């Protein structure tokens, strides 16, 4: 890993990959992530950024003491996820740039296989890998770009949860028809672990700070609009300990995420699908999204109630 001080400028020939991790109040999780990178690094020269988004749990201190080679960027407040990533993107010097969630465990050859694919496919603007749950099952990490059908047959829909392999869900959740050996052209890939050539990021620009959810869909849509393709590489694997990175730590956060998901869905719709607020389809979409929000909020309330009851009986 590079030990040079943070500075802006063009990429250096010696650094092939810049790995960027944003973290907030997740000291132990990000330490595990960094240790996995040390155990399974890319064979080409690389650097690692950790952007500490205002943590108060000693994250910065432990990174300085245990990982002095990491380029630590401290932000005093927990601001937007996209802004934190963009801060590191401006400092990164690699020819390829990897955005990595803090709650990930890198497995052997994951980086090397993604880099090799980008070397061999100049038309690729983004590459994602197979993400595994803690129990080894495959996560939903490659999808078609969001449409109205995504609300009915996406990963969060009731229909898909009841009938996970229905033909409409397979059109949305592309991993269901993937043989896990062949690269797959994707609508968009999960932002939990994605890699881009620097020239693509320079052309497309940084992440849109309005998004937390749909930030990956928005970016892949912009990559495609710039003339590049997005790919899913199932032979490269990383474990994603979903929601252990600090995003679901409290009741307030869990409820806020339900709200943010639907607000971000609307922003994506206005940006990429229907820009006019006066069309009939806009009214229909807003009504459908609001109905979905109420249903999701009801489900979340029921889940919280069940959790409280279980806690009460355990006590």
N, C-alpha and C positions, 0 to 999 in steps of 0.2 A: 504494500500500500504506500501511497505517496505521503511524505512527511512535510512537504513544502507548505508555506503559508497560503491562505486563500487569496486568490487574485483573479481578476477578470481578464479575459483575453482569448485568443484563438487556441484551438486544441494543440497540445504538444504531441510530437511524433511518438514519444516513448510511451504514452498512456493510451491503451486501447479502450478501456472501459471505466466509466465513472458510475458508481453505484450510489444512489441517493435514497436515504431513509429519513422519513419524518416521524417524530415521536412526541408523545405527550403523556406524562404521568404513567409510564410503563417501563420502569427501569429494568426489572428482571427480564421482561420480554425482549427488549431491544438488546440486552446483553446476550441472551441466547441466540438471537439473530446474528449478531456480530461474531460470536464464537463459531457459528455454522459457516460463515463466510471464511473465517480463518482456516477451518478444517477442509473446506471444499472451494478453494479460490479458483478463479480462472487462471489458465496457464499464461495468458498474456498479461502484461503490466496493467495494473488497475489502481484506482483510488476509491475510498469510501467516504461519503459525506453523511453525517447525522445532523439533522436540523432539529434541535430541541425547542419545541414550541411552548416555552414558558413553564416547563416542569418544575415542581417544587419537591420532588421525591429523591433528589440526589442524582438524577440521570447524568447530568453534565460532569459531575465530580467523578463518578465511577468510570465514565468513558475516558476521561483524561488520565485516570490512574491505570486502567486496565488495557486501554486501546489508544496509546499515545499517537499511533500512526493515523488514526481516523481524523478527518478534517471536520471539526465540530463547529457548527454554526448555531449560536444561541439567539433566540427571538424572545423578547421579554414577556409577550402575551401569547395566549393560545389563539392565534389568528386562523384564517382560512387555510385549509389543507393545500389548495392550489398555490397560494402565495408562498408558503414555506417551500414547496417543491421548486417553484420558479426562482426563489432565492439561490438555491443550490445549482440549478441549471445554469444560471448566469456565471457561476464560479467554476463549474466543471470543465475539465480539460481533455476528457477522453474523446476518442473518435466515435464511440458508441455510448449511449446514456441509458441506464437502467433505473427505473423507479421501482422501489421495493418496499412493501409494507413492513412495519416494525415487528409484526407478529408472524413472521415467516421463518422457516428453517430450510436453509439451502442444502440440497442433496448433491451427491457427487456428479460432476460433469454438467450440471444444469447451465451454468454460465457459458461453458465451452461450446455446448451444442447450440445454444441460442446465437452465440457469436459466429459460429461456423455457418449457420443458416443465413445470417445477414451478409456474411462475406460472399456466399454463393448466389444470393438473390438480390441484386441491386434494385429490383422493383419493390422490395419489401420496405415499408415505412414503419412497421411495428411488428413485433413478434412477442407472443405470450407463450407460457409454458403450461403444462398440466399441473394443477394445484390439487393437493391431497388434503383431506381432513385429517385430524389427529388419529382417527382409527384406520386410515389408509384408503378410505373411499374417495372417489373423484368428486371434486367440487364443480359447480357450474361456473366455468370461467371463460367460455367462448360462446357467443350468441350472435344472432342477427341484430342489426341495428334496431333500436326501439321504434315500434309502430303501435297503432291502436290494438293490434292483435297481441302485443306483448302484455297488455293489461289482463287479457283473458287467459293466455297460455304461457306466460313467462314463469320464471322460477318461483315467484312469490304468489302465484295465483292459486286459488282453491282448487280449480279444475286440474291443474298440473299436479298438485299435491295428492289428489285423489286418483288421478290416472296419469302417472308420470311419463308414460311412453306413448301417449296418444300422438297421432300424426301431426297435429297442429303444434304441439309442444316441441316435437323434433325439429320443426322448422325454425323455432325460436332458440332452443337449447341445442347447439350444434354438436356438443360432445356426445349426445345420445346415439348418434350415427357414426361416430368416429371409431376407427379400429385401434386407436391408441399407439399406432406405429407410423402412420402416414401424416405428414403435415397437411393442415387444412386451412383453406382460405376462409377468413372470418369476416363477419360484420364488425364486431369489436371484441376485444380481449380484456380480461380483468386487469385493472390497474394495480392489483396486489403484487404483480411481478411482470413487468413489461419492459421491452428494450427497443430503442430507436437509434437509427444512425443520426449523427449530429447534424448532417446537412438537412435531414428531414425536419428536425426540431427547429433549426434556424429558419427554414422556409415556413413551417406551420405556426411557429410561435409557442409561447408558454401555455400552461393550463389556464382555463377560464375560471377566475376566482369566484364566480357565482355558483359553481358546482361543488358539492361533496359527493353525493350520489350522482351518477351519470357523467362524472368527470372523465371516465375512461371511454364511455360511448361518444361523448362530445369530441374527445381528442381523436379517436379513430375515425369518426366521420370527417373531421377536418383533414386528417391524413389522406383519406380516400378522395376527398374533394381536391386535394393537391396533386392527385395523379399516382399515388402509391397504393400498395395493397397491405392488408393486415393478415397475419398468419398466426395459427395456433400450432405449437410444436409439442405433441404429447410425449415425445421421448425425453424431453427435458422436464424434470419434476422438482417441485418445491412444496413443502408442507406449509399450509396456511392455517394458523390457529385462529380461525375467524372470530372477530370481536374480542380477542384477548389483548388487543393493542390499546385499550383505553376508551374505545368508542361506545361501549355499552355498560359503563361502570356504575351508573346510578339510574334510579327511576326517571329522574328529570331528563337525563341523556337519552334513555330509551324512548320516551315519549317525543322528545325533540327530533329524534331520528325518523319517527313516523311522519312528522310534519315536514321535515326537510326532504324526505324521499318524494313526497307528492309535489312540494313546491319546485324541487329540481326537475321533476318530470314535466311540469308545466313550462319551465324555462327552456328545457330541451325542445319541447313541442313548438314553442314560439320561435326558437332560433332556427330549427332545421326542418320543420314540417309545415307549419301554418303560421306565417308571419302577420297575417291580417286578423285583427281582433273582431272584425265585423262579419266574418263569413259564418255560414250555417254550421260548417264542420267545427269551427272554433267553439261555438256554443255547445255543440254535442260533446266535444272532447272535454271541455271544462266541467260539464254536468257529470259525465262519466268518471272523470278524475276525482271530483268531489265525493261522489257516491263511494268510490273505492277508498277514499280517505276515511270516510265515516266507518266503513266496514273494517278497515285495518285498525282504526282506533278502538273499535269495539273488541276486536280480537286481542289487542294488546292489553286492554283493561281486564278482560277475562283471564289472560295469562298472569297478570300481576295479582289478581285476586286468588287464583289457584296457588301461586307462589306464597302468598301470605298465609293461606290456610295450611299449606304443608309446613311452613316455618312454625306456625302456632302449635301444630301437633307434635312436631319434633321437639319443641321446647317443653 
